[in-house]
């Protein structure tokens, strides 16, 4: 169902009261209904915006985790290649060497902890 209300003032030199159709109370109800629906829409928009921001944050967190996991896999593969060849025959820059060194140290600690639990 659709309601239509026209609120206006018809100027007349003979009548100073505005003319409202169908009546003033009906017009006020329509205006109130519009204002209430506007408030609901605003709340819905805020909720939608919040939802979108949460989804963006979640996607960013997932991307960060995936990048970290991929880097771990790359370093793990590099470690196995180096163990197979008994040398570090791959060219790495200083930052990559630091990452690799830290990765190997962590793996050695993990192996040491596992050995201790077996003793």
N, C-alpha and C positions, 0 to 999 in steps of 0.2 A: 504494500500500500504506500502511496506517495502523497505527501502533504505539501501543499504550496501555500505560502503566505506572502503577501505583499504588504509591506509596511511603508507608508509614505504619508506625506502631508499634501493634501490638495488645498491650495490656497484659494480662498474665496473672500471677497470683501464683505459678504453677508454672514459667513460662519467662520469663527476662529478656531473651532475644534477640529482636530485631524479626523479623517474618515478612515476607519479600519474595517476590513471585511474578512471573515464573516462577523466576528466581534472581537473586542479587545482581549477577553480571556482566552479565546481560541488562539489568537495571534501570540499571546504570551506563552501558551503551552508549546506552540511550535518553536518559538525562539528558545525556550528552555530545553526542549528536546534536542535542538541543534547544538546548543552549548554543551550539553551532557555527552552527546555523541562525539563532539570535537575533543572533549577531555579524554574519552576512551581511546580515540584514535591517537592522541598524543602519547598516552601511556603505552599503547601498542607499538608506536614508533620507537619509543625509548626502549621497550623490551626487545624489539627487533634489533636495534642498534647494539644493545648490550650483548645479545646473542651472537651477533656478527663479530663483535670484538672478541668474545670468548672463543669463537671458532678460529679467528685469525691467530690468537695467542696459542691455542692448542696446535694449530698447523705449524707455527714457528717452532714450538717446542719439539714437535715430531721431527721437523727438518733438522734441528740442532742435534737431536739424538741419532738420527740416521747418518749425519755427517760424521759424528763421533764414532759410531759403529763401523762405518766404512773405513775411517782412518785406522781403527784398531785392526780391521781385517787386512788392510794394506801392510801395516807394520808386521803383523803376524806372518803374512806371506813372505815379506822381505827377510824376516828372521829365518824362516825355513830355507829360503834360497841361499842365504849366507851359510847356514849350517851344512847344506848339501855341497856347496862349493868350497867350504873351509876358508872362505875369504869374503870380504866386503867389496865385491867387484863392481858394485853399482855406484855411480856418481851421485852424491847427495850434497846439498848445501848445508851450511852450518846449522840452520834451524831444524832441518830434517834429521841431521845427525843427533842433535840434542833429543828430539822426539824419539828417535830409534833407541838411543842409549837409555832413556828413561823407561821405555817400553820393555827392553830386555832386562833391565834391573828389576822391574815389577814382576816379570815372568820368573826370574831366578828366585825372588822372594816367595812367590807362590809355590814353586817346586820345593823350596826349602821347608816351607810350612807343611806341605803334604808329606815330605819325608819324615818330619818330626812327629806327625800324627801316626805314622806307620810304626815308629820305634816303640 
